[in-house]
C-alpha cells in the first residue's frame, strides 16, 4: 500500500543520493544543488499538495543561501517531511464506512474503518460520512484522527505516531499493539494493551486498564476544548463530573500486581507533570464560543495552567500597548517564523488537510506570505 511505498523510499534515500552524486562506491557526504535537482524525477516539493515549487532545491530549506549541503542532514529532512500526495495521487487505502468483520451482526451497527493512513489528518463527522457506531483505526502512521461525533466504541491497533482526539466515546476505547501515540479521549472506559512510549490525556469514569506489555506511558487529564462537547454529552445522556477528573491517575495494571516499588511503576507509566500540561483546541472550536466551555482539571493542573494563561495575557497586553506600526511589525515577524517552522518541520501539510476538512480553502503559502492567515492559526491554538 502507500505507506509501504513511502517506507521503502525513506529507507533507500541514501542509495538515491549516491546515484545522483555518482558516488556509487561510497556513501554521499555532500549534495550540491544540481545533484539534488536530479532527484526531481521522483520527488517534488512545494507550499501545497496541489502546487509544486519551480525547483526541488527552492523548496528545500537547507539550500537557502547554500549551494552544497550535508547529505545526512538532507536525508533526515526527507525522512521527516516526505508524504504521499493525496491530492494528485489518491491513496491506495482510504476512509471507508463498512461492516467490519469484528463488529456485531446487527445491520444497524454501522462501522467506520480508517486503515493504512500515513502523514494525514482525518476529521470524522457523522453529518458528512454517514452514521456509524464503531470506529476502527488500523495500521496508520504519523496521522491525526479527530472524532467530532459521539460513537459507541473506538478500536485502535497496529499504529505508530498516531494522534486520536475524541470528544466522547459512549462505551469503551481499546488501544492495542501501538507505539508513540497521543490520545486525547473522553470515555467511560479505556484499555491499553502492548502500548509503548505514548501519552494519554483522559477523562474516564472507570480506571484505565493497562494490560500486556505496556511501558513508557504518560497519563494526564483530558485536555480538549471544543464548543460541541456539551452537545455530545447531552446526546449521550452523560456528564463530566469534577470528582472523576482524576480517575485516569489510578490505572489497573496486572503486571504491577503486588509490586510496590516506584521504579517498577515508572517503567510502565508516569503521571504528567503539571508544568507540561497544555490544552488542545479541537478544530470545530474555532467557531465556537469558548467562553462558555468548561473543562474539569485536578486542582494542581488548573493552578499551573492559570499561570500560563496569565503569562500569555501579559504578552498580548504588551503587544496591545505598542504603537500600531510596531505591533504590526512584531506580529509579522512572529508570522514569518511560524510559517518557516511549519515548512521546515513538515507540519504544513497537516494544517492544510485540517483546513480542508473543516471547510477552509488553501492556507499555506511560501514564507513570508499569508501572514494574516498564519497569525489567525496561532490565535486559534494551532
C-alpha positions in Angstrom: 0.0 0.0 0.0 1.0 3.7 0.0 2.6 3.5 3.5 4.8 0.6 2.4 6.0 2.6 -0.7 6.8 5.6 1.5 8.8 3.5 3.9 10.7 1.9 1.1 11.7 5.3 -0.4 12.7 6.7 3.1 14.8 3.6 3.8 16.6 3.9 0.4 17.2 7.7 0.3 21.0 7.1 0.9 21.1 5.0 -2.3 19.2 7.7 -4.2 21.7 10.3 -3.2 24.6 8.0 -4.1 23.2 7.6 -7.5 22.6 11.4 -8.0 26.0 12.3 -6.8 27.6 9.5 -8.8 29.3 8.2 -5.6 28.5 4.6 -6.3 31.2 3.1 -4.1 30.8 5.2 -1.0 28.1 7.0 1.0 27.5 10.5 -0.2 28.7 13.1 2.3 27.7 16.3 0.5 25.0 17.1 -2.1 25.1 20.1 -4.5 22.0 21.9 -5.8 22.4 20.4 -9.3 22.8 16.9 -7.8 19.7 17.4 -5.7 17.7 18.7 -8.7 18.5 15.3 -10.4 16.2 13.7 -7.8 13.3 15.6 -9.2 12.4 12.7 -11.4 10.7 11.1 -8.3 10.5 13.8 -5.7 8.6 17.1 -5.7 8.1 19.8 -3.0 6.0 22.9 -2.7 3.8 25.1 -0.5 0.7 23.0 -1.1 -0.1 19.5 -2.3 -1.6 20.9 -5.5 1.2 23.3 -6.4 4.9 22.2 -6.7 7.7 24.7 -6.5 9.6 25.6 -9.7 12.6 23.5 -8.5 13.2 20.9 -5.8 16.0 23.0 -4.2 13.9 26.1 -3.9 11.5 24.3 -1.6 14.3 22.7 0.5 15.1 25.0 3.5 18.7 23.8 3.7 19.6 25.2 0.3 18.5 28.7 1.3 21.7 30.6 0.6 23.7 27.4 0.2 25.0 25.6 -2.9 26.2 22.5 -1.1 24.6 20.8 2.0 25.3 17.8 4.2 23.9 14.5 2.8 23.0 13.3 6.3 21.0 16.5 7.0 19.2 16.2 3.7 18.4 12.5 4.4 16.9 13.4 7.8 14.8 16.2 6.3 13.4 13.9 3.6 12.5 11.2 6.1 10.8 13.8 8.4 8.8 15.6 5.6 8.1 13.0 2.9 4.4 12.3 2.4 2.1 10.8 -0.1 0.5 13.5 -2.3 -3.2 12.6 -1.7 -4.4 15.5 -3.9 -2.6 14.4 -7.1 -2.4 10.7 -6.3 -5.4 9.4 -4.3 -4.1 7.0 -1.6 -4.4 3.3 -2.3 -6.1 2.9 1.1 -8.7 5.4 2.4 -11.6 6.1 4.7 -14.4 3.7 4.1 -17.7 3.1 6.1 -18.4 -0.6 6.1 -19.5 -3.5 8.2 -16.2 -4.5 9.9 -15.8 -8.3 10.3 -15.2 -7.9 14.0 -18.5 -5.9 14.5 -21.7 -7.5 15.7 -24.1 -8.8 13.1 -26.8 -6.2 13.7 -27.3 -4.4 10.3 -27.8 -1.2 12.1 -24.4 -1.3 13.7 -22.5 0.6 11.1 -18.8 0.7 11.4 -16.1 3.0 10.0 -12.5 1.9 9.3 -9.6 4.3 8.9 -6.8 2.0 7.5 -3.3 2.5 6.3 -3.1 6.3 6.5 0.3 7.9 6.5 1.0 11.6 7.3 -2.6 12.6 7.0 -5.3 14.4 9.0 -8.7 12.8 9.2 -11.8 14.7 10.6 -14.7 12.2 11.1 -18.1 13.7 11.3 -21.3 11.6 11.0 -23.1 14.5 9.4 -20.6 14.2 6.5 -19.6 10.5 6.4 -22.9 9.0 7.5 -23.9 7.4 10.8 -21.5 4.8 12.4 -21.4 3.4 15.9 -17.9 1.8 15.9 -14.6 3.2 14.6 -11.6 1.1 13.8 -8.2 2.8 13.3 -5.7 0.3 12.0 -2.1 0.3 10.6 -1.8 4.1 10.4 1.4 6.1 10.8 2.0 9.7 11.7 -1.7 10.5 11.3 -4.2 12.6 13.3 -7.8 11.5 13.7 -10.4 13.9 15.0 -13.8 12.3 16.0 -16.3 15.1 16.3 -19.4 12.9 16.7 -20.4 10.6 19.6 -19.6 6.9 18.9 -20.1 3.8 21.0 -16.6 2.4 20.7 -13.2 3.1 19.2 -10.6 0.4 18.5 -7.0 1.4 17.6 -4.5 -1.3 16.6 -1.1 -1.6 14.9 -0.5 2.2 14.7 2.6 4.3 15.3 2.8 8.0 15.8 -0.9 8.5 15.6 -2.9 11.2 17.5 -6.6 10.3 18.3 -8.9 13.1 19.6 -12.4 12.0 20.6 -15.0 14.3 22.2 -17.0 11.4 23.7 -16.9 7.6 23.3 -20.0 6.1 24.9 -18.8 2.6 25.9 -15.1 1.9 25.6 -11.8 2.6 23.8 -9.2 -0.1 23.1 -5.7 0.6 22.0 -3.6 -2.5 21.2 -0.1 -3.1 19.8 0.7 0.6 19.2 3.6 3.0 20.0 4.4 6.7 20.1 0.6 7.5 20.4 -1.0 10.7 21.6 -4.5 10.0 22.9 -7.0 12.8 23.9 -10.1 10.9 24.8 -13.3 11.3 26.9 -14.9 7.9 27.5 -16.4 5.6 30.1 -13.5 3.1 30.0 -10.2 2.6 28.1 -7.9 -0.4 27.9 -4.4 -0.2 26.5 -2.6 -3.4 25.6 1.0 -3.6 24.5 1.3 0.1 24.1 4.7 1.9 24.4 6.1 5.4 24.7 2.7 7.1 24.4 0.8 10.0 26.0 -2.9 9.6 27.1 -4.9 12.6 28.2 -8.1 11.1 29.6 -11.4 11.6 31.3 -12.7 8.1 32.3 -15.5 7.1 34.6 -13.6 3.9 35.5 -9.9 3.4 36.0 -7.9 2.7 32.8 -6.7 -0.9 32.3 -3.0 -1.4 31.2 -2.6 -5.0 30.0 0.0 -7.0 28.2 3.4 -5.3 28.0 2.9 -1.6 28.5 5.8 0.7 29.1 6.8 4.3 28.9 3.3 5.6 29.2 2.5 9.1 30.4 -1.1 9.7 31.8 -2.7 13.1 32.2 -6.1 14.8 32.5 -8.4 15.3 29.5 -7.3 18.5 27.8 -9.6 19.0 24.7 -11.5 22.3 24.4 -14.5 22.3 22.0 -17.8 24.1 21.9 -19.6 20.8 20.9 -18.5 18.8 23.9 -21.7 19.8 25.9 -23.8 18.8 22.9 -22.1 15.4 22.6 -22.5 14.7 26.3 -26.2 15.7 26.2 -26.9 13.4 23.3 -25.3 10.6 25.2 -27.0 11.4 28.5 -23.6 11.7 30.2 -22.0 14.4 32.3 -18.4 15.2 33.2 -18.1 15.4 37.0 -15.3 17.1 38.9 -14.8 14.1 41.3 -14.0 11.9 38.4 -11.4 14.1 36.7 -8.5 12.2 38.5 -9.7 8.6 37.8 -7.1 8.4 34.9 -4.3 8.6 37.5 -5.1 5.2 39.2 -4.9 2.6 36.4 -5.4 -1.1 36.8 -2.2 -2.9 35.8 -1.9 -6.7 36.3 1.8 -6.5 35.6 2.2 -4.4 38.8 0.1 -6.7 41.0 1.9 -7.0 44.3 4.7 -4.6 43.1 5.2 -1.7 45.5 8.4 0.0 44.1 8.1 3.3 42.4 10.8 2.3 39.9 8.7 -0.6 38.6 5.7 1.6 38.3 7.6 4.3 36.4 8.7 1.8 33.8 5.0 1.2 33.0 3.5 4.7 33.4 4.2 8.1 34.8 1.8 10.9 35.7 2.1 14.0 33.5 4.0 16.8 35.2 1.6 19.8 35.8 4.0 22.2 34.1 3.9 20.1 30.9 0.1 20.3 30.7 -1.5 22.2 27.8 -4.9 22.4 26.2 -5.7 21.0 22.7 -8.2 23.0 20.6 -10.5 20.8 18.6 -10.9 22.2 15.0 -14.6 23.0 15.4 -13.9 25.1 18.4 -12.6 27.9 16.1 -16.1 28.9 15.5 -17.4 28.1 19.0 -17.9 30.3 21.9 -15.1 29.1 24.2 -16.1 31.4 27.0 -19.0 29.0 27.8 -16.9 25.8 27.5 -15.7 24.5 30.8 -13.0 21.8 31.4 -12.6 20.0 34.6 -9.0 19.7 35.8 -7.4 18.5 39.0 -6.5 21.4 41.2 -2.7 21.3 40.7 -3.1 21.3 36.9 -5.7 24.1 37.0 -3.4 26.3 39.0 -0.4 25.8 36.7 -2.5 26.3 33.6 -3.9 29.6 35.1 -0.3 30.8 35.4 0.4 30.0 31.7 -2.8 31.8 30.7 -1.7 34.8 32.8 1.7 34.9 31.1 0.1 34.8 27.6 -2.3 37.6 28.5 0.7 39.7 29.6 2.3 39.2 26.2 -0.9 40.1 24.5 -1.3 43.2 26.6 2.3 44.2 25.7 1.5 43.9 22.0 -1.7 45.9 22.5 0.3 48.7 24.2 2.8 49.0 21.4 2.3 51.7 18.7 0.2 50.3 15.8 3.2 50.1 13.3 5.5 48.4 15.9 2.7 45.9 16.8 2.2 45.0 13.1 6.0 44.5 12.7 6.2 42.2 15.7 3.2 40.2 14.6 4.6 39.9 11.0 7.9 38.7 12.4 6.1 36.0 14.5 4.0 35.0 11.5 7.1 34.6 9.3 8.8 32.5 12.0 5.7 30.4 12.4 5.4 29.8 8.6 9.1 28.9 8.4 8.7 26.4 11.2 5.6 24.8 9.6 7.5 24.2 6.4 10.8 23.1 7.9 9.1 20.7 10.3 6.9 19.2 7.6 3.8 20.1 9.6 2.3 22.5 7.0 0.5 19.6 5.2 -1.3 18.7 8.4 -2.6 22.3 8.7 -3.6 22.2 5.0 -5.6 19.0 5.3 -7.2 20.2 8.5 -8.3 23.4 6.9 -9.8 21.4 4.0 -11.6 19.1 6.5 -13.3 22.0 8.3 -14.3 23.7 5.1 -11.4 26.0 4.6 -9.5 26.8 1.5 -5.8 26.8 0.6 -4.0 28.1 3.7 -0.3 27.7 3.0 1.9 30.0 1.0 5.7 30.1 1.0 7.1 32.3 3.8 6.7 35.2 4.4 3.3 35.4 2.6 -0.1 34.6 4.2 1.0 36.4 7.4 -2.5 37.3 8.4 -3.8 33.7 8.0 -0.9 32.1 9.9 -1.5 34.6 12.8 -5.1 33.6 13.0 -4.0 30.0 13.3 -1.7 30.9 16.2 -4.5 32.7 17.9 -6.7 29.7 17.5 -4.3 27.4 19.3 -2.6 25.6 16.4 
